[in-house]
Amino acid sequence: KSPVKNAADAAKKGKSLFASNCAKCHGPLGKGDGPDAQHAADLTDEFRTELNPEGVLFYKIWNGHASDMPAFKSKLTRDDAWALVEYLKVLRTPAR
């Protein structure tokens, strides 16, 4: 479970972190269509939402995933990784 107390503030920080660390592969809206994408996941896909609750998102950001996503534990703080998780939760919320 996310330890973040203020999700809105964390998501705002996460958006900036996403732009500088993730968008080159996952694309600006998390659709997996960034300029460096080869097999980047569409982070807005409802199927992935069920498979990747917040703890799994943190784990993948922190430790990387398979051979195509690097680990960020040497680049980000734990708080930064949780801020990214909060932003990913915003990205994958369907537009109303």
C-alpha positions in Angstrom: 0.0 0.0 0.0 1.2 3.5 -0.8 2.6 5.4 2.2 1.8 8.7 0.4 -0.2 11.1 2.6 -1.1 13.7 0.0 -1.8 11.9 -3.3 -2.5 15.1 -5.3 0.8 16.7 -4.4 2.7 13.4 -5.0 1.0 12.9 -8.3 2.1 16.5 -9.3 5.7 15.6 -8.5 5.2 12.2 -10.2 4.1 13.9 -13.4 7.4 15.8 -13.5 9.4 12.6 -12.7 7.4 10.7 -15.4 8.3 13.3 -18.0 12.0 13.1 -17.3 12.4 9.4 -16.6 9.5 7.4 -18.2 8.0 9.3 -21.2 10.8 8.5 -23.6 9.6 4.9 -23.6 6.0 5.0 -22.3 5.0 8.2 -24.1 3.8 11.5 -22.6 0.4 9.9 -21.7 1.7 6.5 -20.8 0.4 4.8 -23.9 3.7 3.0 -24.6 4.4 5.1 -27.7 7.4 7.1 -26.7 10.3 7.7 -29.1 12.5 5.1 -27.5 9.7 2.5 -27.1 10.4 -1.0 -28.3 8.1 -3.0 -26.0 7.0 -0.3 -23.6 3.7 -1.1 -21.8 0.6 1.0 -22.3 0.2 2.1 -18.6 -3.4 3.1 -19.2 -4.6 -0.3 -20.3 -7.4 -1.5 -17.9 -6.0 -5.0 -18.0 -2.7 -3.8 -16.6 -4.5 -1.9 -13.9 -5.8 -5.2 -12.4 -2.4 -6.9 -12.8 -0.4 -4.0 -11.4 -1.8 -2.6 -8.1 0.3 0.2 -6.5 2.7 -2.2 -4.7 3.5 -3.9 -8.0 4.0 -0.6 -9.7 6.5 0.5 -7.0 8.4 -2.8 -7.3 8.7 -2.5 -11.1 9.8 1.1 -10.9 12.3 0.3 -8.2 13.7 -3.0 -9.5 12.9 -2.8 -13.2 11.0 -5.3 -15.2 12.2 -8.1 -17.4 15.0 -7.1 -19.8 13.3 -4.0 -21.2 12.7 -1.7 -18.3 15.6 -0.5 -16.1 15.6 -0.3 -12.4 15.4 3.2 -11.0 16.5 2.5 -7.4 19.9 4.1 -8.1 18.4 7.2 -9.7 15.2 7.9 -7.6 14.4 8.0 -3.9 11.7 5.8 -2.5 9.5 8.9 -2.2 10.1 9.7 -5.8 9.1 6.1 -6.8 5.9 6.4 -4.8 5.2 9.8 -6.4 5.5 8.1 -9.8 3.0 5.4 -8.6 0.5 8.2 -7.6 0.9 9.8 -11.0 0.4 6.4 -12.8 -2.8 6.0 -10.8 -4.0 9.3 -12.3 -2.9 8.3 -15.8 -4.9 5.1 -15.7 -8.0 6.7 -14.4 -10.5 6.7 -17.2 -11.5 10.2 -18.5 -15.1 11.1 -17.5 
